[in-house]
Amino acid sequence: MRDSDIALAQRLAEAARAAIRPHFRQPLDPERKGDASPVTIADREAEEAMRRLLEAEAAQDGVWGEEFGVREGISGRQWVLDPIDGTTAFLAGRPIFGTLIALLEEGFPVLGIIDQPILGERWLGIAGRPTTLNGRPVRTRPCPDLAAAAIATTGPHYFDDHDGEHFMRLAANTDHRRMVMGGDCYNYAMLAAGQLDIVCEAGLKLHDFAALAPVVEGAGGLICDWNGDPLHAGSDGHVLALGDPARLEDAVEALACRH
């Protein structure tokens, strides 16, 4: 990983922050995309700002952005951008959304940023290096037993009936009285910081999960699909993150689902 890539990723996060913060807790008129999810001027301005930087400094790399699609590259590398992961939380004035920035090499994420622009928190994950929060290393926490695990997900309405049934099988084997609903990418940041034990979701797209893998794994955790396989550009959107990798077999067995 080149220092210049890390510096560019940091500048991308700063550019997104500058675009998002003026719109937070301000009157907005969101639109609905094809999948019925909301999108705001803040989403679009943040992605436009990041794309301008990439066009100027990494023109040979591909770009995958939630709002403006794919720009093909010739380098074998791809920047994956989600300007506001958690637009619903953003619209509600809740600072638990985040900007997601990932760098993929040959389809696998090697750098990830989760940036919370309102709280000024930035998690940086780089393959082979410890994850940091605002420059200081963070670690996941041990979880000696699945029954003691605190589990989180963005919300039950993001699961179809089939996936929801399997999620609830997993949740029933955890300390479900501490279950957290809501949070989007911020749940994964909290897992990396040792505040949660499991995050489980379905229906995610590449821009939703690419940045999460280096952050979680660099903090000592594990992130995979529901079968326990590593995440990559072709993954199907079923995501399981564990603060303690020793709980992988227990969690996959509790999900009891092969995709």
Secondary structure, DSSP 8 states (H G I E B T S, - for coil): --HHHHHHHHHHHHHHHHHHGGGTTS----EE-TTS-EE-HHHHHHHHHHHHHHHHH-TTSEEEETTTEEE--SSSEEEEEEEEETHHHHHTT-S--EEEEEEEETTEEEEEEEEETTTTEEEEEETTS--EETTEE------S-GGG--EEES-GGGS-HHHHHHHHHHHHTS-GGG-EE--THHHHHHHHTTS-SEEEE-S--HHHHTTHHHHHHHTT-EEE-TTS----TT--S-EEEESSGGGHHHHHHHHT---
